[in-house]
Amino acid sequence: MKKIIITLLSAAVLLSVFGNNIFAQQKDKDDVDNSSWNGRPAGTWDAVVKDGIVNIQFYGRYWSEGRDFNAAELGALPMDKVGEFSLTREAGKVSFKGVFQDHFGHGTYTFEHNTAFKSWVQQKGYKADDDLMRAVFFTDINKAYFDFMKENGYVDISDDQFKDLAEQNMSRKVLEGYFGMFKAEGYGRQSLEKIVELREHGVGPKYIASIHQMGYKNFSLDQALELRDHGVTADYIATIRKMGYPNLTLDEAQSLRDRGVTPEYVKNLQDMGYQGVTLDRAGELRDHGVTPSYISSIKQLGYKKISLEQAQELRDHGVTPGFIKSIGDLGFKDLSLEKAQELRDHGVTAAFIKKFRDKGVKKSLDEYIRLRDVGFEND
């Protein structure tokens, strides 16, 4: 409760100190997407500090963007009382006002780009509008960045490529990771378009290395993209392997992921006594909607020896635990699963049977099936 009160008080202080700027930002009808950027009214920010990294989420009027910064780059942060700090890079400077409590901070900010650097970027032929310069600042692109790119064989960077590099936060550190991975893993030199594509899909050096460390050496970057898009991770592969499937291929892993076969799904089947289920079989069962909970619900009705094949067939024919119970509740206590499936196939429901019962007419299940087959609705 004490922490909540402190947080509320700090929010009230920020509102009183910075409120005029924030409300002015909201009322400024001439303020467009770049609001709170490059000399415009102050925007707001919040942050989380962890392990020497400060993740700051910036908010403009129509946009927001989060980036990580080394705490040392920001200098002394104002703790427990409102203060100021700044971040200066070759592309410009962000000035912050706000407060940090524990590991969380919030406040307002303004940005001024470096006009000399912006002019230099424009002279190189790039369209350096405010949106791009914001991305350039966040990515810490400077003059040395272009020298670094030349050293690695990327001499002519187009306007679109430059924009992608900035917007995808392809900093020098990030690119060094990719270049090192391409060399170490034997992928050779890749185009900037391919590197940006990998970045956009979350395929980084750590992801590639993690799959290689599982023993899969000969897969292309395109396959890595596909695996990542389908949610295949090294942890997923490792868990499936530990469950008795050591020869899992990447294609199998992707197929299983697509079909919703999770380690939990396979483990639950094994725990229910269905040992030796192949991965193909697990995928087939998942495709037909056979879940451990479905099997368990039927077992709870007294059908302890239901096989996976039987469960799949029942599911395909629309036999649910509720359907079985509704027939049993009418007095048919020795109902077999085969008979339940036959009833379902012929459209004999509990409601159909009750119409006869309400009139004092009792018949066998086979008789109800014959009545249904001849079109008797009992209306």
NORKA-V30181 format. One record per residue. N is the residue number from 0. PHI is phi in radians with two decimals (999 if undefined). OMEGA is omega in degrees with one decimal (999 if undefined). Layout:
BEGIN
n:N phi:PHI omega:OMEGA
n:N phi:PHI omega:OMEGA
END
This chain:
BEGIN
n:0 phi:999 omega:179.9
n:1 phi:-1.05 omega:-178.4
n:2 phi:-1.14 omega:179.8
n:3 phi:-1.14 omega:180.0
n:4 phi:-1.10 omega:179.5
n:5 phi:-1.09 omega:-179.6
n:6 phi:-1.10 omega:178.8
n:7 phi:-1.12 omega:179.0
n:8 phi:-1.13 omega:-179.6
n:9 phi:-1.13 omega:178.0
n:10 phi:-1.13 omega:178.9
n:11 phi:-1.14 omega:178.6
n:12 phi:-1.09 omega:179.5
n:13 phi:-1.07 omega:-178.9
n:14 phi:-1.12 omega:-179.2
n:15 phi:-1.27 omega:-177.9
n:16 phi:-1.35 omega:-172.7
n:17 phi:-1.93 omega:-172.5
n:18 phi:-1.00 omega:-177.8
n:19 phi:-1.05 omega:-179.7
n:20 phi:-1.15 omega:-176.2
n:21 phi:-1.17 omega:-179.1
n:22 phi:-1.20 omega:177.0
n:23 phi:-1.11 omega:178.2
n:24 phi:-1.08 omega:-177.6
n:25 phi:-1.22 omega:-175.3
n:26 phi:-1.56 omega:-175.8
n:27 phi:-1.30 omega:-175.8
n:28 phi:-1.24 omega:178.6
n:29 phi:-1.46 omega:-178.1
n:30 phi:-1.37 omega:-177.0
n:31 phi:-1.89 omega:-171.6
n:32 phi:-0.97 omega:-177.3
n:33 phi:-1.54 omega:-178.6
n:34 phi:-0.93 omega:-178.9
n:35 phi:1.18 omega:179.8
n:36 phi:-2.27 omega:177.7
n:37 phi:1.02 omega:172.8
n:38 phi:1.50 omega:179.4
n:39 phi:-1.42 omega:-178.3
n:40 phi:-0.94 omega:-175.1
n:41 phi:-1.05 omega:172.0
n:42 phi:-1.74 omega:-179.8
n:43 phi:-1.98 omega:178.4
n:44 phi:-2.54 omega:165.6
n:45 phi:-2.41 omega:-171.2
n:46 phi:-2.59 omega:173.8
n:47 phi:-2.29 omega:-179.8
n:48 phi:-1.87 omega:178.6
n:49 phi:-2.66 omega:175.7
n:50 phi:0.92 omega:176.5
n:51 phi:1.38 omega:178.3
n:52 phi:-1.97 omega:177.6
n:53 phi:-1.93 omega:175.0
n:54 phi:-1.60 omega:-178.9
n:55 phi:-1.97 omega:175.4
n:56 phi:-1.78 omega:-179.9
n:57 phi:-1.67 omega:179.3
n:58 phi:-2.17 omega:169.4
n:59 phi:-1.74 omega:-179.0
n:60 phi:-1.29 omega:-177.5
n:61 phi:-2.14 omega:-178.1
n:62 phi:-2.64 omega:171.7
n:63 phi:-2.60 omega:-177.9
n:64 phi:-2.73 omega:179.5
n:65 phi:-1.99 omega:177.3
n:66 phi:-2.47 omega:176.5
n:67 phi:-1.71 omega:177.3
n:68 phi:-2.34 omega:171.9
n:69 phi:-1.19 omega:-178.4
n:70 phi:-1.00 omega:-178.7
n:71 phi:-1.10 omega:-179.1
n:72 phi:-1.23 omega:-178.1
n:73 phi:-1.60 omega:-179.7
n:74 phi:1.37 omega:-178.3
n:75 phi:-1.25 omega:-179.7
n:76 phi:-1.59 omega:179.9
n:77 phi:-1.23 omega:-177.4
n:78 phi:-1.82 omega:173.2
n:79 phi:1.20 omega:173.8
n:80 phi:-2.57 omega:-175.8
n:81 phi:-1.10 omega:179.3
n:82 phi:-2.66 omega:-178.1
n:83 phi:-2.20 omega:171.3
n:84 phi:-2.73 omega:-174.8
n:85 phi:-2.60 omega:176.9
n:86 phi:-2.36 omega:-178.0
n:87 phi:-1.99 omega:175.3
n:88 phi:-2.35 omega:-176.8
n:89 phi:-1.06 omega:-178.5
n:90 phi:-1.42 omega:-179.5
n:91 phi:2.79 omega:-176.5
n:92 phi:-2.51 omega:172.7
n:93 phi:-1.88 omega:177.4
n:94 phi:-1.88 omega:-176.5
n:95 phi:-1.91 omega:165.2
n:96 phi:-2.23 omega:-179.5
n:97 phi:2.86 omega:-176.2
n:98 phi:-2.60 omega:173.9
n:99 phi:-2.01 omega:173.4
n:100 phi:-2.32 omega:-171.6
n:101 phi:0.99 omega:-177.8
n:102 phi:-1.90 omega:-175.5
n:103 phi:-2.14 omega:179.2
n:104 phi:-2.45 omega:176.7
n:105 phi:-2.80 omega:179.7
n:106 phi:2.90 omega:-180.0
n:107 phi:-2.20 omega:-179.4
n:108 phi:-2.65 omega:170.1
n:109 phi:-2.39 omega:-179.0
n:110 phi:-2.29 omega:172.3
n:111 phi:-2.25 omega:178.7
n:112 phi:-1.41 omega:178.1
n:113 phi:-1.43 omega:-175.0
n:114 phi:-1.07 omega:-179.6
n:115 phi:-1.17 omega:179.3
n:116 phi:-1.21 omega:178.3
n:117 phi:-1.07 omega:178.2
n:118 phi:-1.09 omega:178.9
n:119 phi:-1.09 omega:178.2
n:120 phi:-1.11 omega:179.5
n:121 phi:-1.15 omega:178.3
n:122 phi:-1.13 omega:177.3
n:123 phi:-1.40 omega:174.9
n:124 phi:1.74 omega:-178.0
n:125 phi:-1.72 omega:179.2
n:126 phi:-1.43 omega:-172.0
n:127 phi:-1.58 omega:175.4
n:128 phi:-1.43 omega:-175.5
n:129 phi:-1.09 omega:179.1
n:130 phi:-1.07 omega:-179.5
n:131 phi:-1.16 omega:-178.9
n:132 phi:-1.15 omega:174.8
n:133 phi:-1.10 omega:179.0
n:134 phi:-1.15 omega:177.8
n:135 phi:-1.08 omega:178.9
n:136 phi:-1.12 omega:-178.4
n:137 phi:-1.05 omega:-177.6
n:138 phi:-1.42 omega:-178.9
n:139 phi:1.03 omega:174.3
n:140 phi:-1.47 omega:179.4
n:141 phi:-2.33 omega:-178.1
n:142 phi:-1.11 omega:179.4
n:143 phi:-1.13 omega:179.1
n:144 phi:-1.04 omega:-179.2
n:145 phi:-1.21 omega:175.4
n:146 phi:-1.12 omega:178.2
n:147 phi:-1.05 omega:179.9
n:148 phi:-1.15 omega:178.0
n:149 phi:-1.09 omega:-179.6
n:150 phi:-1.06 omega:-178.4
n:151 phi:-1.77 omega:172.6
n:152 phi:1.64 omega:-179.3
n:153 phi:-1.88 omega:-173.9
n:154 phi:-1.50 omega:-177.3
n:155 phi:-1.73 omega:179.1
n:156 phi:-1.81 omega:-177.7
n:157 phi:-1.26 omega:179.3
n:158 phi:-1.07 omega:179.2
n:159 phi:-1.15 omega:178.4
n:160 phi:-1.12 omega:179.0
n:161 phi:-1.06 omega:178.9
n:162 phi:-1.10 omega:179.4
n:163 phi:-1.11 omega:179.4
n:164 phi:-1.04 omega:-178.8
n:165 phi:-1.25 omega:-174.7
n:166 phi:-1.24 omega:178.5
n:167 phi:-1.60 omega:177.9
n:168 phi:0.98 omega:179.3
n:169 phi:-1.46 omega:-179.7
n:170 phi:-1.23 omega:178.5
n:171 phi:-1.04 omega:-180.0
n:172 phi:-1.11 omega:179.3
n:173 phi:-1.12 omega:-179.3
n:174 phi:-1.14 omega:177.0
n:175 phi:-1.03 omega:177.2
n:176 phi:-1.11 omega:178.7
n:177 phi:-1.17 omega:-178.9
n:178 phi:-1.05 omega:179.2
n:179 phi:-1.13 omega:179.9
n:180 phi:-1.17 omega:179.8
n:181 phi:-1.03 omega:-178.6
n:182 phi:-1.25 omega:-176.1
n:183 phi:-1.19 omega:-175.7
n:184 phi:-1.68 omega:174.1
n:185 phi:1.41 omega:-179.9
n:186 phi:-1.59 omega:179.2
n:187 phi:1.23 omega:-179.1
n:188 phi:-1.38 omega:-178.9
n:189 phi:-2.00 omega:178.1
n:190 phi:-1.22 omega:177.1
n:191 phi:-1.10 omega:178.9
n:192 phi:-1.07 omega:-179.9
n:193 phi:-1.19 omega:179.7
n:194 phi:-1.12 omega:178.6
n:195 phi:-1.12 omega:178.4
n:196 phi:-1.07 omega:177.7
n:197 phi:-1.04 omega:-179.7
n:198 phi:-1.10 omega:-179.3
n:199 phi:-1.07 omega:-177.4
n:200 phi:-1.63 omega:177.9
n:201 phi:1.35 omega:177.3
n:202 phi:-1.67 omega:179.7
n:203 phi:-1.90 omega:179.2
n:204 phi:-0.97 omega:-179.2
n:205 phi:-1.14 omega:179.8
n:206 phi:-1.15 omega:178.9
n:207 phi:-1.02 omega:-178.3
n:208 phi:-1.08 omega:-177.4
n:209 phi:-1.13 omega:178.6
n:210 phi:-1.27 omega:177.2
n:211 phi:-1.08 omega:-179.5
n:212 phi:-1.16 omega:176.0
n:213 phi:-1.44 omega:177.1
n:214 phi:1.80 omega:179.4
n:215 phi:-1.64 omega:-172.8
n:216 phi:-1.69 omega:-171.1
n:217 phi:-1.85 omega:173.4
n:218 phi:-2.23 omega:-176.1
n:219 phi:-1.43 omega:176.1
n:220 phi:-1.15 omega:177.0
n:221 phi:-1.11 omega:177.6
n:222 phi:-1.19 omega:177.0
n:223 phi:-1.07 omega:176.7
n:224 phi:-1.06 omega:-178.2
n:225 phi:-1.15 omega:178.9
n:226 phi:-1.07 omega:-178.8
n:227 phi:-1.14 omega:179.5
n:228 phi:-1.09 omega:-178.0
n:229 phi:-1.65 omega:173.9
n:230 phi:1.42 omega:178.5
n:231 phi:-1.50 omega:178.3
n:232 phi:-2.09 omega:177.6
n:233 phi:-1.09 omega:178.6
n:234 phi:-1.09 omega:178.7
n:235 phi:-1.08 omega:-179.9
n:236 phi:-1.08 omega:-177.7
n:237 phi:-1.07 omega:-178.4
n:238 phi:-1.16 omega:177.9
n:239 phi:-1.10 omega:180.0
n:240 phi:-1.04 omega:-177.2
n:241 phi:-1.12 omega:-178.6
n:242 phi:-1.54 omega:175.8
n:243 phi:1.87 omega:-179.8
n:244 phi:-2.23 omega:-174.4
n:245 phi:-1.21 omega:-175.2
n:246 phi:-1.73 omega:-179.0
n:247 phi:-1.04 omega:176.4
n:248 phi:-1.63 omega:178.7
n:249 phi:-1.14 omega:178.2
n:250 phi:-1.11 omega:178.0
n:251 phi:-1.14 omega:180.0
n:252 phi:-1.06 omega:179.7
n:253 phi:-1.16 omega:179.4
n:254 phi:-1.09 omega:179.6
n:255 phi:-1.10 omega:-179.7
n:256 phi:-1.12 omega:179.4
n:257 phi:-1.10 omega:-175.6
n:258 phi:-1.57 omega:176.8
n:259 phi:1.39 omega:177.8
n:260 phi:-1.49 omega:179.5
n:261 phi:-1.75 omega:174.6
n:262 phi:-0.98 omega:179.8
n:263 phi:-1.12 omega:179.7
n:264 phi:-1.08 omega:-179.4
n:265 phi:-1.13 omega:-178.9
n:266 phi:-1.09 omega:179.8
n:267 phi:-1.10 omega:176.8
n:268 phi:-1.11 omega:179.3
n:269 phi:-1.12 omega:-179.7
n:270 phi:-1.14 omega:178.8
n:271 phi:-1.48 omega:176.2
n:272 phi:1.78 omega:-179.6
n:273 phi:-1.61 omega:179.7
n:274 phi:-1.44 omega:175.5
n:275 phi:1.32 omega:177.2
n:276 phi:-1.24 omega:178.7
n:277 phi:-1.29 omega:179.7
n:278 phi:-1.16 omega:176.4
n:279 phi:-1.08 omega:179.9
n:280 phi:-1.17 omega:178.1
n:281 phi:-1.07 omega:178.1
n:282 phi:-1.13 omega:-179.9
n:283 phi:-1.12 omega:178.8
n:284 phi:-1.07 omega:-180.0
n:285 phi:-1.14 omega:178.8
n:286 phi:-1.07 omega:-177.2
n:287 phi:-1.60 omega:176.7
n:288 phi:1.36 omega:178.1
n:289 phi:-1.49 omega:-179.7
n:290 phi:-1.95 omega:175.4
n:291 phi:-0.98 omega:-179.5
n:292 phi:-1.18 omega:177.6
n:293 phi:-1.10 omega:179.7
n:294 phi:-1.09 omega:-178.7
n:295 phi:-1.07 omega:-179.6
n:296 phi:-1.13 omega:178.5
n:297 phi:-1.25 omega:178.1
n:298 phi:-1.09 omega:-179.8
n:299 phi:-1.15 omega:176.8
n:300 phi:-1.50 omega:176.1
n:301 phi:1.92 omega:-178.9
n:302 phi:-1.68 omega:-170.9
n:303 phi:-1.32 omega:-172.8
n:304 phi:-1.85 omega:179.7
n:305 phi:-1.22 omega:178.2
n:306 phi:-1.53 omega:177.6
n:307 phi:-1.14 omega:178.0
n:308 phi:-1.09 omega:179.9
n:309 phi:-1.19 omega:178.8
n:310 phi:-1.07 omega:179.6
n:311 phi:-1.14 omega:-179.2
n:312 phi:-1.16 omega:178.4
n:313 phi:-1.07 omega:-179.5
n:314 phi:-1.12 omega:179.9
n:315 phi:-1.11 omega:-177.2
n:316 phi:-1.63 omega:175.1
n:317 phi:1.34 omega:178.4
n:318 phi:-1.47 omega:-179.1
n:319 phi:-1.82 omega:174.8
n:320 phi:-0.99 omega:179.2
n:321 phi:-1.12 omega:178.5
n:322 phi:-1.12 omega:-179.3
n:323 phi:-1.05 omega:-178.5
n:324 phi:-1.11 omega:-178.5
n:325 phi:-1.10 omega:177.5
n:326 phi:-1.27 omega:179.2
n:327 phi:-1.10 omega:-179.6
n:328 phi:-1.15 omega:178.5
n:329 phi:-1.53 omega:176.2
n:330 phi:1.87 omega:179.5
n:331 phi:-1.56 omega:-171.9
n:332 phi:-1.27 omega:-177.8
n:333 phi:-1.69 omega:-179.1
n:334 phi:-1.09 omega:176.6
n:335 phi:-1.53 omega:178.4
n:336 phi:-1.14 omega:178.1
n:337 phi:-1.12 omega:179.5
n:338 phi:-1.20 omega:177.6
n:339 phi:-1.07 omega:178.6
n:340 phi:-1.16 omega:179.1
n:341 phi:-1.12 omega:178.2
n:342 phi:-1.06 omega:-178.5
n:343 phi:-1.12 omega:-179.8
n:344 phi:-1.10 omega:-176.4
n:345 phi:-1.66 omega:176.9
n:346 phi:1.35 omega:177.4
n:347 phi:-1.52 omega:-178.7
n:348 phi:-1.94 omega:177.4
n:349 phi:-1.08 omega:179.7
n:350 phi:-1.12 omega:179.0
n:351 phi:-1.09 omega:-179.1
n:352 phi:-1.17 omega:-177.8
n:353 phi:-1.09 omega:179.3
n:354 phi:-1.06 omega:177.0
n:355 phi:-1.33 omega:-178.8
n:356 phi:-1.07 omega:-179.2
n:357 phi:-1.12 omega:178.4
n:358 phi:-1.70 omega:177.9
n:359 phi:1.42 omega:-178.8
n:360 phi:-1.81 omega:177.6
n:361 phi:-2.00 omega:-179.8
n:362 phi:-2.37 omega:175.8
n:363 phi:-1.39 omega:179.0
n:364 phi:-1.07 omega:178.7
n:365 phi:-1.11 omega:179.1
n:366 phi:-1.21 omega:177.1
n:367 phi:-1.11 omega:179.1
n:368 phi:-1.14 omega:-179.8
n:369 phi:-1.13 omega:178.5
n:370 phi:-1.12 omega:-179.5
n:371 phi:-1.18 omega:-177.5
n:372 phi:-1.16 omega:-178.7
n:373 phi:-1.55 omega:175.0
n:374 phi:1.54 omega:-179.1
n:375 phi:-1.33 omega:-177.6
n:376 phi:-1.70 omega:179.6
n:377 phi:1.02 omega:-179.2
n:378 phi:-1.36 omega:999
END
